[in-house]
Structure formats: C-alpha cells, structure tokens
Amino acid sequence: MSKSNVRVLTGITTSGTPHLGNYVGAIRPAIAASHAAGVESFYFLADYHALIKVDDPARIQRSTLEIAATWIAAGLDPERVTFYRQSDIPEIPELTWFLTCVCGKGLLNRAHAYKAAVDKNHAAGADEDADVTAGLFMYPVLMAADILMFNAHRVPVGRDQVQHIEMARDMASSFNHLYGEHFVLPEAQIEDNVATLPGLDGRKMSKSYDNTIPLFAPREQ
C-alpha cells in the first residue's frame, strides 16, 4: 500500500449474532468503502470489547465465527483489506497499558457509558459504582488502542460514538507530547446517512439488548 493512502478502521463487537442493524449500519457501507481508490481498510472482530458486555465464553466464540462469516458472505474481500480478530494481536492490550499511563482519570470519568452506569445507580439509590467493572471504565482506552495501533486516519462512527474518537485523539496527543510523534490523530467519519434500525422492543437494534432480527434467521423465526 502507498504511504499516501488513507487508513480507515471499523470493528464489530462479538457479543451476539449479527443482525440487520449491523448489516445496514456497518457492514454494507464498510464493504462499499473498501473498494474506494486510495483507501487502506482495517476491519476487526472486537472480542475483547465483548468481555465487557458478555460473560458467556461460548457466546463470544460463536459470535466471532458468525460475524466473520457474515463479513465474508456480504462480500468482504480479505485480499483487499486487513481483516483480523482483536485478541490475535497481543500488542493491542500492550498499547492499552501504555495509553492508560498517559490518560487522565478525569477524561474517563466523562465517558458516556460510565456516566450512564453511574446515573442508573443513582436513580436506583445504589452506590454509584455498583456493578461497574474496571473494564467498563477502561473501555475508551482499549478503543483508543484499537485505533492508534494501526494509525487509522478515519473511523466511521455514529454520532453516539464520536466521544471515543475525541478521547483517542487526546491520548495520542499526550503520548506524542511525552515520547515523540508516534501516532496519527484519528478523525471521526460521521455516518449521518446510515440508517439506525429499531429492534424488536423499539430501542436501537443491538446485540447487547437482545432485541435483534438475525441476518440469517429462518423464515419461520
């Protein structure tokens, strides 16, 4: 690949069976983008991220295979892109630790997922950190490592994920300031024209909510 190519990175969390929302919102536009000239594409199966949401190893393993098969069936050409499983690259958790050491706790306190968990506990009258794992708190650092590992220039996201890209930029800037210019500062590629499909319960279709319509469900189901 030429050094002038733009690097674009996309991941899907392996927390359940791929569904119509995944296809419309991420898989179809990503595969179309992979055919663009001057673009170097990175697509990964985010099985470390799944550990934050799912405590069933069999489900994560099954989901990993299902999502990989879905990408290929939908037309992803492994000869044109870099296609990988997050846990197959030990340098990603290694980089996560390096970024942890330059990331302020105050930045992580402002992460949407952590704040939502704290607000939920407050509303229930529980301790604000009840059932909040360090994994959930550190989620943005792992995501930053995913992006910075490959010096991605652009990361296609919905507006609800823009904060993660901004946090990755913050960590990259801190690391570069201390240790030299190692990381590209990524930019969010906001997918305004990508449809968000409602799930079976009316919320956004999500594997985490178990409200999905599986891509390859039998007609009867």
N, C-alpha and C positions, 0 to 999 in steps of 0.2 A: 504494500500500500504506500502511496505517496505521502510524504510528511504534510502536504498541503490539504489532505483530506480532513473533513470534519468528522469527529468521532461522536456517535450517538449511542446511548446506553439505555436499555429497558430491562426490567426484571418483573417476574410474576411470582408472588409468594405461593409456596406449595402447601397450602392449608386445606385444600379440598379439591373436588372435581371441577375442572374448567367448565365455564358456563357461557351463556350467550353474552352476558355483560363483558366478560374477558375478551371475547372474540370481537365484539363491536368496539369496545373502548381501547383495547391494547393490541391484540394480535393482528387484526386486519390492517390497521394503519401502520403498524410497525413493519409488517411484511412488505407493504407497498413502498414504505420509505427505504427499505433495504435495497431496492432496485435503482435508487437515485444515483446519478453520477457524482463522484467526489465525496461520497459518504462511506465511512467505515463503521459498521454496525456491530454492537455487542448486545447479546440477548442472554439472560441468565435465569436459572431456576433458583429462587431465593429460599432455600430450605433452612438456613439459619434464622431468617426472619420468621419462618413458620413456627419455630420453637416458642416464640413469644405468645402465640395465639392458640397453639395446639399442643396437648400433652400426650398424644397418641402417636408413637413412632410409626406404627403400621399405616396410619392415615397419611402421614407426611411422605412415607416411601411410595405409597400408592399414588398420591397426588403428583409426586415428582415424575413418575413414569407417565401418568395420564397427560400432564401438561406438556412434557417433552413430545409425546406422540401427537398432541393437538397442534403444536407449532409446526411439526413436520407435515402433518396431514393438511394443514391450512396453506402450505406452500412455502414454508421457510426453507431456503437452500443453504445447508451447512457449508457449502463450498464458497458462498459469498459473504458469510458473516462469521463472527466468533460466537459460538453457542456453547454454554457451559453451565455446570452446576456450582453454585456458590461454595459449597463445602468441599469441592475438589481443589480449591485454591487456598492453601494454608496461609498465604501472605495476606489474605483479606482480614482474618481475625488478628494477625500480627499488626497490620496497619491500624486496625481499630484501636489497639492499645496505644500506639504512638499518638493517634489523634486524641484519645482520651486524656493524654497528658498535656495537651495544649488547649483543651476545650474547657471553658468555664462552666461551673455547675449552674450558674445563673442562666446561661444560654439554654441548658437542658430543662431547667425549671419552666421555661416558657413554651416548651414543645406542646403542640395541640393534644396529642394522645395522653401525655402525662397530666396535663391540666384537666382534661375531660375525666380522667380516672379520679383525680383529687376532688373535682366538683361533685362527681357521683357519690363519693364517700361523705362529703359534707352534707349533701342532701339527705343521705341515709342516717346521719348522725353518728357515723363511724369515724375511726381515726383516719386522717387524710391519706395516709399511705397504706391503708389496709388492702391486702391482695395486690399491691403494686410491686412487681418484681424489679430488680436492678436491670433485667433485660429490657423491660418496657421503658425504663428511664433512659437506658443507653441506646435505644433503638436508632435515634438520629445519628449516633456516631458510627454504628455499623453501616447505615445507609450512606454516610459520607465516605466511608472506606470503599464501599462498592463502586462509587462514582470516581473517586480520586485514584483508585488503583490503576485504572486504565486511562486516566487523564481525559475523561469524556468532556467534550465541549458543550454538548447539549443533552438534556434529559427530558424526554416528553413526559409531562405530568398534567393531571387535572389541577384546578386552582387550589384544591384542598391539600395538595402535596408541595406547593411552592415553598412553604416554610422550610421543608427538608433541604431543598436546593440552596436556599439562603444560608442555612446552618452549615452545609458542606463548604460553601464559599468562605464562611467565617473561619472554619477550622483550617482550610487550605491556606488562607491568608496568615493565620497565626503560625502555622508550621513553616511557611515560606519565610516569614519575618525572622524566625529563630534560626533556621537551618539552611536557608538559601532557596532559590526558585526551583522547587521540585514539582509543584502541582499547578495544573491549569485550573483557573477559577471557572467552574461549570455554570451554565446558564439554563434556566428552566425554559423548556419549549412548551408553552401552554396550549393544551389541546381543547380549544373552545368549541371546535366543530365536531368533537367526538360525542356521540350520544351516551347518556347515562341511563341504563335501563332499570326500571323498577323491578324489585324482586317480588316473590310471592306474597310478602307481607306489606308491600307498599314502600319499604325503605329501598335505598340503593342496593342493587343485586350484589351480594358479596358472599364469598365462601365462608367468611367468619360469622356471618349472620345465619348461615344455613337456609337462605331464602332464595336459592338459585334455581334456574332451569338448566340442567346439564346439557352440554353441547351434543352429546351422542346418546341421549336418552331414547329408549324405545318409544314408538308412537303411543303405546298404551299408557306408559308412565307419564 
